[in-house]
Amino acid sequence: MNLFGKKSYVSIDGGERSRKNDKRHKKAEPSIPDGMWIKCNTCKAIIYKKEVTEYKLCPNCDAHFRMSPAERIAVTCDEGSFQELDVKMRPKNPMDYPDYEEVVSKAQKKSGIREAVVTGECKIHGQAVVLAIMDSHFMMGSMGSVVGEKVTRAVEYATKKRLPIIIFTTSGGARMQEGIISLMQMAKVSEALGRHDEAGLLYVTVLTDPTTGGVTASFAMLGDIILSEPKALIGFAGQRVIQGTIHQQLPEGFQRAEFQLEHGFVDRIVHREKLRDELGMILRLHNSSESEGME
Amino acid sequence: MSDAMKSVAIARMIERPNTKQFISAIFQDFLEFHGDRLFADDGAVVGGIASLDGIAVTVIGIQKGHTLDENVACNFGSPNPEGYRKALRLMKQAEKFHRPVITFINTAGAFCGIGAEERGQGEAIARNLMEMSRLKTPIISIFIGEGGSGGALALAVGDYVWMLEHGMYSVLSPEGFASILWRDSSRVAEAAALMKMTARDLLQNEVIDRMFLEPKEGLENNLEFTTTEIKKALLASIPQLMQEELDVLLENRYQRFRKFGEFME
């Protein structure tokens, strides 16, 4: 499925030897495809892979490449603090969609994770927080039962433990193979967030490229504070769908983070290298007011 | 034609009775209110207050037309963000005055356009989902025709969700499903059957709680056949929901949506 102009990194093949070499590195850098050289899809520059740091930025144009949850945890959480929740949850086939099991197992092999979201508890700058991190490498981060259930449980866990929650979103929308049950996940996550909100707790969304469809129309847009990475595609409808409906050219920069900021739907656009510090600062500013107010 | 395709065709018929017809068949003294107080009045969403045999209620629904002119005025039943925000405004008003809310759903989906994105279609739908899940007054949602995805769900987080026999409700249209997943738009019928989008399918997996039969001669020829039953059901359910402790009402609504999902651990 290539619904949302998914970025694919063209690998410049270095022949048999470099491919072998790569197998060793693959675990550490799953989002970078095979080959010593990659092409940035934004500026089209050919980049030497070792120049890409743990922040996964284009050394030439600063484009923010898509990250896996493991990479996100490494640059966000205090070292060794992340404790994963619901590790073993994996999908069933509620609609009896033909070959769904096969599609899922292929995605699991390709991404190395069981589903399109990883949830857990960690510390950022020493402060406890619940995290949910979506992964666009797993079936385009689509939301089915597992994503809905894991995110809902993470929210409910945060409510119960009186903790803030940060959700890193990236998604093509609902998991169509799970039909109407995937649509119901939007209501399920939103109502759990409603209770977290009523409990007076902090919810921060970090929108990353791309965040669209049912995830935008539910938890992505419900943060008390909504941050976004630069140039991330954020919207409800896919661009091709809009073009097919209105038969007009879409304006330059349409549905990018900067467009959403301009239209009032994003609080701040934050460069990935500064994100951890900003999140730490936000948590600190909410911690002090809560302890004063509550205790 | 498969049962699923038959229902899809019936749900989309231009003659199919629309929200305003259901409102006048079921309620008295309907007063339509306009606008979201933020940007505009969206003709795709109608709402206001009415009497259900003496019970004051708030009624909100997605409107489709029977003619081209009517459909232009209501954007073919595809709301913009201001439509969802009008609905939310009226729901909050209902909460304030302890009126139950009845919503009628009939939409191919939320509108997909530049303006809709500029004004936050995603935010508008998301907000409705969260606010409806904790609205401190009963909500009953009735699918009378098409129920297209998030744009339908944004008015359907109810204590009860009901549907007409030939209503439908799905994550996307069968056409979209076939063309996206199979890249073959000719497999619409197959998609419709697979998607379990008919009232009978949805009753089975508890997405809806109740189905209302339609007359053999077609709903457009005998609306009363079905609205009489809907009215009876409303008159039975609303007093019962109004009597419930607020905590119980909200907990039941929470659990109604909390239960959806199939997975292994």
Interface residues (C-beta under 8 A of the other chain):
Chain A: M1 L3 D86 K88 M89 R90 P91 K92 N93 P94 M95 D96 Y97 S145 V146 G148 E149 T152 A174 M176 Q177 E178 G179 I180 I181 S182 L183 M184 Q185 M186 A187 K188 S190 E191 A192 L193 G194 R195 D197 E198 G213 G214 T216 A217 S218 F219 A220 M221 L222 G235 F236 A237 V241 I242 T245 I246 Q248 L250 P251 F254 Q255 H263 G264 F265
Chain B: A110 F111 C112 G113 I114 A116 E117 E118 R119 G120 Q121 G122 E123 I125 A126 R127 L129 M130 E131 S133 R134 S149 G150 L153 A154 V157 Y169 S170 V171 L172 F177 I180 L181 L194 M195 K196 M197 L202 N205 V207 R253 Y254 F257 R258 F260 G261 E262 F263 M264 E265
